[in-house]
Amino acid sequence: MQPYEERLTAPRSWWFASVLVGVAMALIMLPFGTLPLLGGLVGGTAVAAVVTSAYGGVRIRVVAGSLVAGDAKIPVSALGDAEVLTGEETRAWRSYKADPRAYMLLRAYIPTALRIPITDPDDPTPYAYVSTRHPEELAKALVAVRESAA
């Protein structure tokens, strides 16, 4: 079985916004001369790009019997049956239906997600909400790992 791996990246508009932050910094530095203007352009763009990359570059993997989603590493044996969320259900589970105790790997720019109940009685987290572009494939990978362990 091939392990599942996905990298969520920020949309192109966010990268464009990083350039706009650099332009804004350049305009702020304009009264101080040409060199500070260029420093503001390069520095502002670089800082905004690092922030965009750090937030947007999260990985989701199913490896070694665990779901690794962002900072969370959850054994597949502690997970229930995954529910594929699309459209209105995705919006509902990341807003008014959301449980504050849930683990949320939420990226609003991704329209689909997976809601996976956490069945470990010692874990107070009721479920994991994972934004993913391929929810069916992730659900199949979790089932395949659970079946291979049984």
C-alpha positions as CSV (number, residue, x, y, z in Angstrom):
1,M,0.0,0.0,0.0
2,Q,1.2,3.5,-0.9
3,P,1.2,5.9,2.1
4,Y,-0.9,9.0,1.6
5,E,0.8,12.3,1.4
6,E,-0.5,15.8,0.6
7,R,1.0,19.2,1.0
8,L,-1.5,22.1,1.3
9,T,-0.1,25.2,-0.3
10,A,-1.4,28.8,-0.1
11,P,-3.4,30.1,-3.1
12,R,-1.7,32.2,-5.7
13,S,-3.5,35.3,-4.5
14,W,-1.7,35.1,-1.2
15,W,1.6,35.2,-3.0
16,F,0.5,38.2,-4.9
17,A,-0.5,39.8,-1.6
18,S,3.1,39.1,-0.3
19,V,4.4,41.2,-3.2
20,L,1.8,44.0,-2.4
21,V,3.1,44.0,1.2
22,G,6.6,44.6,-0.2
23,V,5.3,47.4,-2.3
24,A,3.6,49.0,0.7
25,M,6.9,48.7,2.7
26,A,8.7,50.4,-0.2
27,L,6.2,53.2,-0.2
28,I,6.6,53.7,3.5
29,M,10.4,53.9,3.0
30,L,10.2,56.2,0.0
31,P,10.8,59.5,2.0
32,F,14.2,58.1,3.2
33,G,15.7,57.5,-0.2
34,T,16.3,54.9,-2.9
35,L,18.3,52.4,-0.9
36,P,15.7,52.2,2.0
37,L,13.0,52.0,-0.6
38,L,14.6,48.9,-2.2
39,G,15.2,47.5,1.3
40,G,11.6,47.9,2.1
41,L,10.5,46.2,-1.1
42,V,12.8,43.2,-0.7
43,G,12.4,42.9,3.1
44,G,8.7,43.4,3.1
45,T,8.2,40.9,0.3
46,A,10.5,38.3,1.9
47,V,8.9,38.5,5.4
48,A,5.3,38.2,3.9
49,A,6.5,35.3,1.7
50,V,7.9,33.5,4.7
51,V,4.7,34.0,6.6
52,T,2.6,32.8,3.7
53,S,4.8,29.7,3.2
54,A,4.8,28.8,6.9
55,Y,1.0,29.0,7.2
56,G,0.1,27.6,3.8
57,G,2.7,24.8,3.6
58,V,1.2,22.2,5.9
59,R,1.5,18.5,5.2
60,I,-1.0,15.6,5.7
61,R,0.4,12.1,5.7
62,V,-0.7,8.6,6.6
63,V,2.5,6.8,7.6
64,A,3.5,4.1,10.1
65,G,0.0,3.5,11.2
66,S,-0.7,7.1,12.1
67,L,-2.4,10.2,10.6
68,V,0.0,13.1,10.7
69,A,-1.8,16.3,10.0
70,G,0.1,19.5,10.7
71,D,1.4,19.2,14.3
72,A,-0.9,16.3,15.2
73,K,0.1,12.6,15.1
74,I,-2.9,10.4,15.7
75,P,-2.7,6.6,15.6
76,V,-5.2,5.2,13.1
77,S,-6.3,2.7,15.8
78,A,-7.7,5.7,17.7
79,L,-9.7,7.0,14.8
80,G,-13.3,6.2,13.8
81,D,-14.8,6.2,10.4
82,A,-14.0,9.3,8.4
83,E,-16.7,11.5,7.0
84,V,-16.1,13.3,3.7
85,L,-17.3,16.9,3.9
86,T,-18.0,19.1,0.9
87,G,-19.9,22.3,0.2
88,E,-22.2,23.5,3.0
89,E,-21.2,20.7,5.4
90,T,-17.6,21.9,5.2
91,R,-18.6,25.4,6.1
92,A,-20.9,24.2,8.9
93,W,-18.2,22.0,10.6
94,R,-15.7,24.8,10.6
95,S,-18.2,27.3,12.0
96,Y,-21.4,26.8,14.0
97,K,-21.1,22.9,14.3
98,A,-17.5,23.1,15.4
99,D,-16.5,21.8,18.8
100,P,-13.9,23.9,20.5
101,R,-12.2,20.8,21.8
102,A,-11.7,19.4,18.2
103,Y,-8.4,19.3,16.4
104,M,-8.8,21.6,13.4
105,L,-6.4,21.6,10.6
106,L,-8.4,24.3,8.9
107,R,-7.6,26.1,5.7
108,A,-10.5,28.1,4.5
109,Y,-9.3,28.3,1.0
110,I,-9.7,24.5,0.6
111,P,-13.4,23.7,-0.1
112,T,-13.3,20.0,1.1
113,A,-12.4,18.3,4.3
114,L,-12.5,15.1,6.4
115,R,-14.1,14.8,9.8
116,I,-12.6,11.9,11.7
117,P,-14.0,10.9,15.1
118,I,-11.3,10.2,17.7
119,T,-12.4,7.1,19.6
120,D,-9.6,7.0,22.3
121,P,-11.5,7.3,25.6
122,D,-8.5,9.0,27.2
123,D,-8.4,11.8,24.6
124,P,-10.8,14.6,25.2
125,T,-10.6,15.6,21.5
126,P,-13.9,14.5,19.9
127,Y,-12.8,14.6,16.3
128,A,-10.2,15.9,13.9
129,Y,-11.2,18.2,11.1
130,V,-8.7,18.1,8.3
131,S,-8.9,20.4,5.3
132,T,-7.8,18.3,2.3
133,R,-8.1,18.6,-1.5
134,H,-8.5,14.8,-1.8
135,P,-10.8,13.7,1.1
136,E,-11.9,10.4,-0.5
137,E,-8.2,9.3,-1.1
138,L,-7.3,10.2,2.5
139,A,-10.3,8.3,3.9
140,K,-9.3,5.3,1.7
141,A,-5.8,5.5,3.0
142,L,-7.0,5.5,6.7
143,V,-9.2,2.5,6.0
144,A,-6.4,0.6,4.3
145,V,-4.0,1.2,7.2
146,R,-6.7,0.1,9.7
147,E,-7.5,-3.1,7.7
148,S,-3.8,-4.0,7.3
149,A,-3.2,-3.7,11.1
150,A,-6.2,-5.9,11.8
